[in-house]
Amino acid sequence: MNFTAIILAGGRSRRMGANKALMAFRGKPLIQFSIDLALQFTNRILIVSNSHELDSIGFPVIGDRFPIKAPLVGIHAGLEVSETPWNLVLTCDMPNVSKGLIELLIAGLPHADKLLVPTHDGFVEPLCGFYHRDLLQQIAANIESGRLSPLDMITDISNRVMSVGDLAGETPAYVFKNVNSTNDLV
């Protein structure tokens, strides 16, 4: 399957005190985990960030069109530039997302409408999943109306979630753990 990986790296990094995407974790910049994962499936990678610090990372860096800091705005920016119908959205701060999870999602795409994200233990993970370019207009409308959470949009779409349990022995709590503070870098 041909798709683009959109890596969201536009967070404010308030708790980190520096650009989170470039913080060292397990010997490399945090964003490199998402890049390495994406490269196992595609060489089409877009990084969404308004920071010029990421310009030298080796992939196109896309800025947000809307002047609002929210993940949905970043997803919109990536979809707007993408040249493929399906797009894998990842964040730069979930280094434990596995190849096995992405393979599960890819296998579920034929049954998906315009979106497919994992769910576990009653939680939906909207920042690790596949978004179709056909969502651009709906995402823009949500942003313009102040509905900035991807979860708001996800509830409007059928065949949109895939339940995942332990992935190759890793619990969802581990796989979807966000690195949000310097304490999480240890």
GULUMNU-103125 format. One record per residue (C-alpha): residue in three letters; x, y, z. Coordinates in steps of 0.5 Angstrom, whole numbers, plus 500, padded with zeros to 3 digits. Example, Ala and Ser with C-alpha at 12.3 -4.5 7.8 and 13.67 -1.06 7.14 Angstrom:
2
+--------+-----+-----+-----+
| residu |   u |   v |   w |
+--------+-----+-----+-----+
|    ala | 525 | 491 | 516 |
|    ser | 527 | 498 | 514 |
+--------+-----+-----+-----+
END
This chain:
186
+--------+-----+-----+-----+
| residu |   u |   v |   w |
+--------+-----+-----+-----+
|    met | 500 | 500 | 500 |
|    asn | 502 | 507 | 498 |
|    phe | 502 | 512 | 504 |
|    thr | 505 | 518 | 507 |
|    ala | 507 | 519 | 514 |
|    ile | 506 | 525 | 517 |
|    ile | 510 | 526 | 524 |
|    leu | 507 | 532 | 528 |
|    ala | 512 | 536 | 532 |
|    gly | 509 | 542 | 533 |
|    gly | 508 | 542 | 540 |
|    arg | 510 | 547 | 545 |
|    ser | 514 | 543 | 549 |
|    arg | 513 | 547 | 555 |
|    arg | 515 | 542 | 560 |
|    met | 521 | 540 | 556 |
|    gly | 524 | 547 | 556 |
|    ala | 526 | 546 | 549 |
|    asn | 524 | 543 | 543 |
|    lys | 521 | 536 | 545 |
|    ala | 523 | 533 | 538 |
|    leu | 530 | 534 | 538 |
|    met | 531 | 532 | 546 |
|    ala | 536 | 526 | 546 |
|    phe | 532 | 519 | 548 |
|    arg | 535 | 512 | 548 |
|    gly | 541 | 515 | 544 |
|    lys | 538 | 519 | 539 |
|    pro | 533 | 525 | 538 |
|    leu | 526 | 523 | 540 |
|    ile | 523 | 525 | 533 |
|    gln | 528 | 520 | 530 |
|    phe | 524 | 514 | 533 |
|    ser | 518 | 516 | 529 |
|    ile | 522 | 517 | 523 |
|    asp | 525 | 510 | 523 |
|    leu | 518 | 507 | 524 |
|    ala | 515 | 511 | 518 |
|    leu | 521 | 509 | 514 |
|    gln | 520 | 501 | 515 |
|    phe | 513 | 503 | 511 |
|    thr | 514 | 509 | 506 |
|    asn | 520 | 514 | 504 |
|    arg | 514 | 519 | 504 |
|    ile | 515 | 523 | 510 |
|    leu | 512 | 530 | 512 |
|    ile | 514 | 533 | 519 |
|    val | 509 | 538 | 521 |
|    ser | 512 | 544 | 525 |
|    asn | 513 | 551 | 525 |
|    ser | 520 | 551 | 528 |
|    his | 526 | 552 | 523 |
|    glu | 530 | 547 | 528 |
|    leu | 527 | 541 | 524 |
|    asp | 529 | 544 | 517 |
|    ser | 535 | 540 | 517 |
|    ile | 532 | 533 | 519 |
|    gly | 532 | 531 | 512 |
|    phe | 525 | 531 | 510 |
|    pro | 520 | 537 | 508 |
|    val | 518 | 541 | 514 |
|    ile | 510 | 543 | 513 |
|    gly | 508 | 549 | 517 |
|    asp | 501 | 550 | 520 |
|    arg | 496 | 554 | 516 |
|    phe | 491 | 556 | 521 |
|    pro | 494 | 560 | 527 |
|    ile | 492 | 555 | 532 |
|    lys | 496 | 550 | 536 |
|    ala | 493 | 544 | 536 |
|    pro | 494 | 537 | 533 |
|    leu | 488 | 537 | 529 |
|    val | 491 | 543 | 526 |
|    gly | 498 | 539 | 524 |
|    ile | 494 | 534 | 521 |
|    his | 490 | 538 | 517 |
|    ala | 497 | 542 | 515 |
|    gly | 500 | 535 | 513 |
|    leu | 494 | 532 | 509 |
|    glu | 494 | 539 | 505 |
|    val | 501 | 537 | 502 |
|    ser | 500 | 530 | 502 |
|    glu | 500 | 527 | 495 |
|    thr | 497 | 520 | 497 |
|    pro | 490 | 519 | 499 |
|    trp | 492 | 515 | 506 |
|    asn | 497 | 518 | 511 |
|    leu | 500 | 515 | 517 |
|    val | 499 | 520 | 523 |
|    leu | 505 | 519 | 528 |
|    thr | 507 | 524 | 533 |
|    cys | 514 | 525 | 535 |
|    asp | 513 | 524 | 543 |
|    met | 511 | 517 | 542 |
|    pro | 517 | 513 | 541 |
|    asn | 514 | 506 | 543 |
|    val | 509 | 505 | 537 |
|    ser | 511 | 499 | 534 |
|    lys | 512 | 496 | 527 |
|    gly | 507 | 491 | 529 |
|    leu | 501 | 496 | 531 |
|    ile | 502 | 499 | 524 |
|    glu | 502 | 493 | 520 |
|    leu | 495 | 491 | 524 |
|    leu | 492 | 498 | 522 |
|    ile | 494 | 497 | 515 |
|    ala | 491 | 490 | 515 |
|    gly | 485 | 494 | 517 |
|    leu | 485 | 499 | 512 |
|    pro | 480 | 496 | 507 |
|    his | 475 | 496 | 512 |
|    ala | 476 | 503 | 514 |
|    asp | 472 | 509 | 512 |
|    lys | 476 | 515 | 512 |
|    leu | 480 | 514 | 518 |
|    leu | 483 | 508 | 522 |
|    val | 486 | 509 | 529 |
|    pro | 487 | 504 | 535 |
|    thr | 483 | 504 | 541 |
|    his | 485 | 500 | 548 |
|    asp | 482 | 499 | 554 |
|    gly | 477 | 505 | 553 |
|    phe | 482 | 510 | 550 |
|    val | 482 | 512 | 543 |
|    glu | 489 | 514 | 540 |
|    pro | 488 | 519 | 535 |
|    leu | 495 | 521 | 534 |
|    cys | 497 | 514 | 531 |
|    gly | 493 | 512 | 526 |
|    phe | 491 | 513 | 518 |
|    tyr | 487 | 519 | 516 |
|    his | 485 | 520 | 509 |
|    arg | 486 | 526 | 505 |
|    asp | 478 | 526 | 504 |
|    leu | 478 | 529 | 511 |
|    leu | 481 | 536 | 509 |
|    gln | 474 | 539 | 509 |
|    gln | 471 | 536 | 515 |
|    ile | 478 | 538 | 519 |
|    ala | 478 | 545 | 516 |
|    ala | 470 | 546 | 518 |
|    asn | 472 | 543 | 525 |
|    ile | 478 | 548 | 526 |
|    glu | 474 | 554 | 524 |
|    ser | 468 | 552 | 529 |
|    gly | 473 | 551 | 535 |
|    arg | 472 | 543 | 535 |
|    leu | 480 | 542 | 535 |
|    ser | 480 | 535 | 538 |
|    pro | 481 | 530 | 533 |
|    leu | 476 | 526 | 538 |
|    asp | 471 | 530 | 536 |
|    met | 472 | 529 | 529 |
|    ile | 473 | 521 | 530 |
|    thr | 466 | 520 | 533 |
|    asp | 463 | 523 | 526 |
|    ile | 466 | 517 | 522 |
|    ser | 464 | 510 | 522 |
|    asn | 469 | 504 | 521 |
|    arg | 474 | 508 | 524 |
|    val | 477 | 505 | 530 |
|    met | 481 | 498 | 531 |
|    ser | 481 | 495 | 538 |
|    val | 488 | 493 | 540 |
|    gly | 491 | 489 | 546 |
|    asp | 498 | 487 | 547 |
|    leu | 502 | 488 | 541 |
|    ala | 508 | 483 | 541 |
|    gly | 508 | 482 | 549 |
|    glu | 508 | 490 | 550 |
|    thr | 502 | 493 | 553 |
|    pro | 498 | 499 | 550 |
|    ala | 500 | 503 | 556 |
|    tyr | 507 | 502 | 554 |
|    val | 506 | 503 | 546 |
|    phe | 502 | 509 | 547 |
|    lys | 506 | 513 | 552 |
|    asn | 508 | 520 | 551 |
|    val | 514 | 523 | 553 |
|    asn | 512 | 530 | 556 |
|    ser | 517 | 532 | 561 |
|    thr | 525 | 531 | 562 |
|    asn | 523 | 525 | 567 |
|    asp | 520 | 521 | 561 |
|    leu | 527 | 521 | 558 |
|    val | 530 | 517 | 563 |
+--------+-----+-----+-----+
END
